[in-house]
């Protein structure tokens, strides 16, 4: 038989090659979903910031995450659904013979910026992670973990180069870019703001590198208005609806969560105008938060506001302008850049109040209160606490900045186990079995224990 | 009268006048009558006995005596590729059962009837109606690949796919649509022969690595003239209470005392009746029974008071346990099977036409399986040398309301066994659904929002969220044979197995799950083209037999699946266009796999005593890379009939055999190259993603090699016999998607990985302790045991994760058998379980502790048959010793306080659920074990909330939910009575037989509480896990067989 029967082994229904844009968009979508969602198996940090807490199934609120292994969820989303797809886009760009080289350079720079963002999340989550040897399934299924600070340094170098490229302007992804519609000027600001964030994370660990990085980022031009924020605009119909809507409405799990007592009590204590934008009232018209980690009956407490939980089109956030303003206020206080810290602090709080359906008047009244009004002598607590409030629906960033700034100082231990808020998430449970030697080396390098209370290198006590 | 050597009458003996087509059969008493002339020679023949010839003389009455065939030498069995062989010549184990073993006490899936009847065969059935059956021969040899035995009808392989979703087969949501081999109609089965080892199946090359079940169907060849058989069976079934949950009746809905109102802090507060005062409201959101203690004098407002449609709206009810617990839902199942078959035989050919209607309703409401089978087979002697035969089986198989399986809202067993409020009266739920047609659930959010929170009204689930499916299948072949000379013939065969299937699933508006309509259309076709050249010649004492042949196989699948998106527009309208949002891309699957096989066999025998056989098959696969896609599968076997070498009055027959064979498995379609998956577009932008599994262009085939030895003996004129086999098989280069660190960008990478070794022993024995003129007692027993070991895994990998349920895992671990259950274990001090200062067990930090092994230590079946005159009685005891099963039902159900163990009194005579105190009024329980200092534990563990030590939330180690899967079952009993021939003579029949049957009658012994350790998710490699297990159905039946 001379016919080559292996010709039948070509899948007629799935492509082996795709254009660069389709996997790029998928990566953006997945990263946006990850940063927006509440998921017990992944980004559960809305519970750890104590803005939300749980009702009956309250493992996460008590920092018991062994059953649902959130790092595995993060890794899957980031390595598989973001970075691997971006890698495919890179490969497709390399094969693309028709697109102008300048456009390709912009496309590659934007891919690179998203990769930097994604790796920062992984490092901030776990510490050392596979980086230089990651994403090479053909040749290396046991990728080594890179030192977390080394990764940070490389990320800063990469994003610096990307800022250069993107500053040249010109076209990039067009409509395939669902964050900025291919606007390279906005991407340049995003990249600079990302560099700012990388620098600020290092503030307590390596002041000189932090200072240079932050000032360079500021010089390059960070976000200057709400219009510069990186958001993902969800659609009215599944599967492109807001992940919280998916959880609450499509999966009907809304009764698993109530407002956290820590958050509600603080907002009440400072007459925060955002309380009705964050939470509903109980049947008695009151704002009551559930004790953190306790068994809470859904009916007895306030819940997340309907427009956040039940609107399929509510946008998700990747990076918001108000975060930049908080960083700038802090950078001035730390002497990394020059300027008026109070101005940036107030801009940060105001823009957040406006973002949450508030008014300028509300913001002014709020900032006029003595316990909120800016006081340079107490910048750590003010910025830390107000940033925590502002990052209400931004679990990962809220938890991470809380770890770094150590404010607010009133987050409580869990009700059932009396454990404090974790400072880290242990590696995916399968890693020890799948990539043992490298895993063990990484655990040694981060301090010898793979648990929830080892600190990320920048989280200096 | 025709009798055997012992003078017992022989029914069914063929009686033929030599050289004519005139013939008949003896009746049940061995009597016959035939018109013959003086000088005619009458031939009496019967399988297993020597043929006798008598010449007609003056006597009108010829009594024939048929001798036992000297040592059963002529027993013919059907082996691989449909080749018939003398059993004596085989150097490998086969075990045959007669068709009556599968078509007397019938099951919907005939394979289930083999349980306990064949050594080395492990059958695990799903108790779900129409569910699939896991059929494993000689242990698991593949870790993630297919382990199911190959099914073959008359030499032609039958597709046995389930196409169940991977979610379903691993304990997630879904339905078990059954395995396609269940289309095989038991009424049409003549015999079943199981080929166990590689030496037996090597001629199937790449597709029989897991053994083969060879089915020979009935044909018309035994019939002389027209024969009509009518067979009617009616079975009724009910659930076995030993295999279902029992419920405590002391405490109602809640997770613990934290709702703020009423006695025990177990009620919410609200004004339900509108009188302005706060009422006690049942926390209906809670799908657990850890609430307030029942008190008939306490009036409370539960779900009954929330729905304006109900008479009980705004009315309080006494706080008591539901009058009807969940077992109320089980109804009697009915099965009726009607079969009519017509046979006709003669010199020039024979035909058989059979129609069977099978209809079964299940123990859950709105469940039904029906099957129509039309089976035609015919042979035609076209000339002295040319003959043809053909078969066509048309099957229409339809299912309605198959049971939801696994951890899912559509599986009521997950609901009842794990998440239930025992204050619910299931009859009240039923009445509420039938009165309103609405989802009035016991588990609503509350009095104002009465939508379901976790669980629907169980009757709504059954009647509104149901599935249906239909499979139309044609299986058939045509064979043409030409006999060139008496030692050389050629046979060609074309066969097809094709079906179309539609599966539809739905969730109506108002369900806890998103309203949805899902449909999948599957079109499957397999063609086989075979050519055989057969040589058969004797040279003096030497005999030579050889077959050369070729097989070309084409397997095609075409499937499309789509579902609605974001809900439905109109209630009860199940069509894709009723989607609330535009639907996402349908999922299309298509493959076309080709395999070309060339094969040859050579058998030599000397003096009917020494046998040697060799075979070689070469397969070329379309699914492996060109140039490295052809592989050879050799086999060699030998047997010696040592009883021919000496005279012995005791030993009737003795044979020693040895065989070695290699079989393999090619890759599945498209495993060499990655492809991208289409994802629903976002804001009009198309999306594609990388797959989760990285394919591998360097794959090669996987291979099983197996050595077996056997000894067959029969004694005392075949009153006693043994067949013993030992084997060692090794499967290596397993094509396995191994889990990799997700930092590689993928979850899995397909590699050739791992070696699994199985060593086993099988014994089948029969005996006939009593045999008199009128009475015989026969015993048939089977015993098998094996040890499996994973001796190699990919690279440095030491463990492959096969399945995980809330962190309890099924694994292939280096140096351990396939199918190790791992999780957290107890901590031990001096061999005693360590109890912490809070009275709870200390568990290991690691979840990698070995808790069990799904492989049984041994399995055995013992069948006793008694016949007395026209009466036959037999019963089968089926035994499994060892093996482990993890129960997700107790894992959660003990936490939610459903089971009696969670309530009642403790050692002090106080309610267990009372608070733990230092005094004599303390609640709580003392767990068996020791404190850290080694002293016997006397600390009471708190039992007042769902975090009690008996369930998953109370620090219980996973080991607490792993049970011994041993059982002893009365699997089957049948009693039959044939009308005496004298009575029949006056009726228009040639035979009348009544049979009463029972299946799954009694679980005599088991360790696993509240469930049948045998129940599984269905066919697949994930066994030993129960999540939402279905109770076993005991079936009682009556069968009437009429022959004309």
Interface residues (C-beta under 8 A of the other chain):
Chain A: X1 X4 X5 X6 X7 X8 X9 X10 X11 X12 X13 X14 X15 X16 X18 X21 X22 X23 X25 X26 X29 X56 X66 X67 X72 X75 X76 X79 X80 X81 X83 X84 X85 X87 X88 X129 X130 X134 X135 X136 X137 X138 X140 X141 X142 X143 X175 X176 X178 X233 X235 X236 X237 X238 X239 X240 X241 X250 X251 X252 X255 X294 X295 X297 X298 X299 X300 X428 X429 X430 X431 X433 X434 X435 X436 X437
Chain B: X255 X256 X258 X259 X260 X268 X283 X285 X286 X445 X446 X451 X452 X453 X512 X513 X514 X565 X566 X580 X581 X582 X584 X588 X589 X590 X591 X592 X593 X594 X596 X620 X621 X622 X623 X624 X625 X626 X629 X669 X670 X672 X673 X674 X675 X676 X677 X678 X679 X680 X682 X683 X684 X685 X686 X687 X688 X689 X690 X692 X694 X739 X740 X741 X742 X743 X744 X745 X746 X747 X749 X795 X796 X797 X798 X799 X801 X806 X807 X847 X848 X945
